[in-house]
Amino acid sequence: MDKDRTNYLYEQYRAGKLTGGELLEWEALLAGPTETLRELTEELWNRADDTPGMEHAGAMEVYEHIVSQPQVQRSKWRLWPRIAVAASVILALSSGVYFFLRKPSEQQSVSLVKNDIPPGHNQATLTLAGGKKIILTKGLSGKLAQQGQTVINASENNITYNAKNQSRDQVSYNTLSTAKGEQSPYPLVLADGTKVWLNAESSITFPTAFNGKERKVTLTGEAYFEVAHNSKHPFKVEANGQTIEDIGTSFDVNAYANEPTFKTTLVEGSIKINNITLIPGQQARNTNGTIKVISEVNTKVYTAWKDGYFRYELETLPEIMREFARWYKVDVVFATPPTDQQFNMKVSRKATLNRALQILANGGIRYKLEGNKLTITP
């Protein structure tokens, strides 16, 4: 059966729209040779990686069907690595397949969860030079404010600074910020055309117009930049003691104060970080003032938040929990010191906290959620 037909049947199955004949066709596919099922699983994983808004549940349904068959029970450890490599599977690597496939116990999924916490939302606060604050949400339109000769307009897709020619003494500074549980609802378009997205608990301070030799902004937290390149007026981001200079670029900067390492991930173009040049696919990690360049990272992992996902590859539990704390506004406590266990994971940022945690629970961890206190037992 060709992939297009398989994908069609899968989509109809997930939507509950299979006709009688299509249902028989789908069931025949699932009852087919194990090799066919493995290929189907890999195809669904790849589609979930490449398709916005799609998760991996369908692939896992097929995989669980494979390992539930008596003739392949003894070989599931052999089958899994091929699927995992193809799919960047949501799995605690050091725990193995069993922890991923087993159903959470009643104690884990019910008795340890006193409540659930909804995900964060799309909202940000724009603070003008005079201190006036404007709450940015989707649905705003028209003129929001004017700063000198710069008009701030809202549309369905962005907030835009439209600057006319003005002298240096007319330039003022604005700040866009997000609290815990917030993410900018759309990009901020600076006066030079540069686009900026903000992650949770972040802020960027910027001039309302760029009239000097440099275009400089200051960042705390995390932001994604699509810079309007101008070689005569370099664009610079100052974040926690490091300076990132654009050379025609799209990049992500993660510079939270509570992170032990500041990460700058280059998607397109080129940048300099304290005079160290990066090329696409590279990441610079700044630890205690020492910068190390990591080659060939998967940039989608570090920009997934902008597209509405949590995504991790070989990530430790403390780092995952710090991001969860910012998005779900919870206080995270480790009941015992965390191990060096590493996780791969992809889940929508629209998921509730309990749903996201259940994926980790399937990887072997235990958790207790009471009010806004989340206790983790690795």
QUIJOKA-V463772 format. One line per field, one symbol per residue. phi: phi as a letter, one per 30 degrees, with the letter a starting at -180 (. if undefined). burial: I if it has 24 or more other C-alpha atoms within 12 Angstrom, else O. A space follows every 50 residues. Layout:
phi=???
burial=???
This chain:
phi=.ddedddddddddddicddeddddddddddddeeddddddeddddddddc ceicccddddeddddddddedcedcdddddedddddbhddadedcjdedd dddededddbddcdabbdddbdaabccdedjdcbdcbdjdajdcabbicc ccccbdcacccccceadedcdbccbcbbceibbedadccddcjdcbccdd hbabcbddacccdccbbbbbibbcccdddaddbdcbccbhiccccdbibb acbcbddccdbccbcccbiabcbhiccccejcbcccbhiccbccchdddd dcceedcjbcbbbhcddedddddddddchcccbcdbeddcecbcabaddd dddddddddddddjdbbbcbiccccccd
burial=OOOOOIIOIIOOOOOOOOOOOOOOOIOOIIOOOIOOIIIIIIIIIIIIIO OOOOIIIIIIIIIIIIIOOOOOOOOIOOIIOOIIOIIIIIIIIOIIIOII IOOIOOOIIOOIIOOIIOIIIIIIIIIIIOOOOIIIIOOOOOOIIIIIOI IIIIOOOIIIIIIOOOOOOOIIIIIIIIIIIIIIIIIIIIIIIIIIIIII IIIIIIIIIIIOOOIIIIIIIIIIIIIIIOOOOIIIIIIIOIIIIIIIII IIIIIIOOIOIIIIIIIIIIIIIIOIIIIIIIIIIIOOOOIOIOOOIOII IIIIIIIIIIIIIIIIIIIIIIIIIIIIIIOIIOOOOOOOIIIIIIIIII IIIIIIIIIIIIIIIIIIIOOOIIIIII
